[in-house]
Amino acid sequence: MQRKSFSTMQCPIARGLEHVGEWWSILILRDAFRGLTRFDAFSESLGIAPNMLTRRLNALVDAGLLARRQYNERPPRDEYVLTPRGKDFRPVLLAILAFGNKHFPPDDRTVQIVNTDNGETVDPLLLDPATGRRVDGPGYQVVTTMLQDAAA
């Protein structure tokens, strides 16, 4: 059964999921934020089949979230580094981390976001930069607007 493509949908959530909605992709991006860059390191961390890892890395490169960079000529070996687009995914990962900790906590240990200045754990929030208010609270809603034609 072939999966449906979301690439032509108008919803930006659906279009974003087209590129990162597969769980291996999100875990690869998580590991890239942890500093992993090489195929073997991703493979060891994830326990993923090599052919699936190759497909997911290629898809993330094609989506512009990772860039392929050769680090060895003989034999040819590439590493995968986050692009600016890939780095923009970090707040999404932090939100998923907070959601997982709150609703599906592990039995024996947890991963926390820590303020490096004072060592306190924090939860991520989406704030309106103009007011400092939470955008998931009262006074904010998601609306659909038409973008103006660039040629007009």
C-alpha positions as CSV (number, residue, x, y, z in Angstrom):
1,M,0.0,0.0,0.0
2,Q,1.5,3.3,-1.1
3,R,1.3,6.2,1.3
4,K,-0.6,9.4,0.4
5,S,1.5,12.5,-0.4
6,F,0.7,15.7,1.5
7,S,3.0,17.9,-0.7
8,T,0.1,19.5,-2.6
9,M,-2.2,20.1,0.4
10,Q,-2.7,23.7,1.4
11,C,-2.2,23.0,5.1
12,P,1.4,23.8,6.2
13,I,1.2,21.1,8.9
14,A,0.5,18.5,6.2
15,R,3.3,19.9,3.9
16,G,5.7,19.8,6.8
17,L,4.8,16.3,7.6
18,E,5.5,15.3,4.0
19,H,9.2,15.8,4.9
20,V,9.5,14.9,8.5
21,G,6.4,12.9,9.4
22,E,8.0,9.5,9.2
23,W,9.3,8.6,12.7
24,W,12.7,7.5,11.5
25,S,13.2,11.0,10.0
26,I,12.4,12.7,13.3
27,L,14.7,10.4,15.2
28,I,17.5,11.0,12.6
29,L,17.0,14.8,13.1
30,R,17.1,14.3,16.9
31,D,20.4,12.5,16.6
32,A,21.7,15.2,14.2
33,F,21.0,17.8,16.9
34,R,22.9,15.5,19.4
35,G,25.9,15.8,17.0
36,L,25.7,12.6,15.0
37,T,26.7,13.1,11.4
38,R,27.9,9.7,10.1
39,F,25.9,6.8,8.7
40,D,27.3,4.3,11.1
41,A,26.6,6.5,14.1
42,F,22.9,6.9,13.0
43,S,22.7,3.2,12.4
44,E,24.1,2.3,15.8
45,S,22.0,4.9,17.7
46,L,18.7,3.9,16.0
47,G,19.1,0.2,15.2
48,I,17.6,0.9,11.8
49,A,18.1,-1.3,8.7
50,P,20.7,0.2,6.4
51,N,18.4,0.4,3.4
52,M,15.8,2.3,5.5
53,L,18.4,4.6,6.9
54,T,19.7,5.3,3.4
55,R,16.2,6.2,2.2
56,R,15.5,8.4,5.1
57,L,18.8,10.3,4.9
58,N,18.3,10.8,1.2
59,A,14.8,12.1,1.8
60,L,16.1,14.5,4.5
61,V,18.8,15.8,2.1
62,D,16.2,16.1,-0.7
63,A,14.0,18.1,1.6
64,G,16.9,20.5,2.5
65,L,16.9,19.5,6.2
66,L,20.3,17.8,6.0
67,A,23.3,18.4,3.7
68,R,25.6,15.6,2.5
69,R,29.3,16.4,2.9
70,Q,32.0,14.0,1.8
71,Y,34.6,13.3,4.5
72,N,36.5,10.5,2.9
73,E,37.5,10.0,-0.8
74,R,38.6,6.3,-0.7
75,P,36.3,4.7,-0.1
76,P,33.8,7.6,-0.6
77,R,32.1,8.4,2.7
78,D,29.6,11.1,3.4
79,E,28.4,12.8,6.6
80,Y,25.1,14.5,7.1
81,V,24.9,17.9,8.7
82,L,21.9,20.1,9.6
83,T,21.1,22.9,7.2
84,P,19.5,26.1,8.4
85,R,16.1,24.6,7.4
86,G,17.0,21.5,9.5
87,K,18.0,23.7,12.5
88,D,14.6,25.4,12.3
89,F,13.1,22.0,13.3
90,R,14.7,22.2,16.8
91,P,11.7,23.9,18.5
92,V,9.4,21.1,17.1
93,L,11.7,18.4,18.6
94,L,11.7,20.3,21.9
95,A,7.9,20.5,21.9
96,I,7.7,16.7,21.2
97,L,10.2,16.1,24.0
98,A,8.0,18.1,26.4
99,F,4.8,16.3,25.2
100,G,6.5,12.9,25.7
101,N,7.7,13.7,29.2
102,K,4.3,15.0,30.2
103,H,2.1,12.3,28.7
104,F,4.3,9.2,28.2
105,P,7.1,9.5,30.9
106,P,9.7,6.8,30.9
107,D,10.0,4.5,33.9
108,D,13.6,5.0,34.9
109,R,15.0,8.3,33.4
110,T,14.0,11.3,31.5
111,V,15.4,13.8,29.1
112,Q,15.0,17.4,30.2
113,I,15.7,20.8,28.7
114,V,18.0,22.6,31.2
115,N,18.8,26.3,31.5
116,T,22.6,26.2,31.3
117,D,22.9,29.5,33.3
118,N,21.2,28.1,36.4
119,G,20.7,24.4,35.9
120,E,16.9,24.6,36.2
121,T,14.8,22.4,34.0
122,V,12.4,24.2,31.7
123,D,9.5,23.4,29.4
124,P,9.4,25.0,26.0
125,L,6.7,27.6,25.2
126,L,5.6,29.3,22.1
127,L,5.4,33.0,22.8
128,D,4.2,36.0,20.9
129,P,7.4,38.1,20.7
130,A,5.4,41.3,20.7
131,T,3.5,40.6,23.9
132,G,5.3,37.7,25.6
133,R,2.0,35.9,25.9
134,R,1.6,32.2,25.1
135,V,0.2,31.6,21.7
136,D,-1.6,28.4,22.8
137,G,-3.7,30.5,25.2
138,P,-6.7,32.7,25.0
139,G,-6.6,35.5,22.4
140,Y,-4.8,33.4,19.7
141,Q,-6.3,31.2,17.0
142,V,-5.1,29.6,13.8
143,V,-6.6,31.3,10.7
144,T,-6.2,30.8,7.0
145,T,-5.3,33.8,4.9
146,M,-4.5,34.1,1.2
147,L,-1.0,35.1,0.3
148,Q,-0.7,38.1,-2.1
149,D,0.4,37.3,-5.6
150,A,4.1,38.2,-5.8
151,A,3.6,39.6,-9.4
152,A,0.9,42.0,-8.4
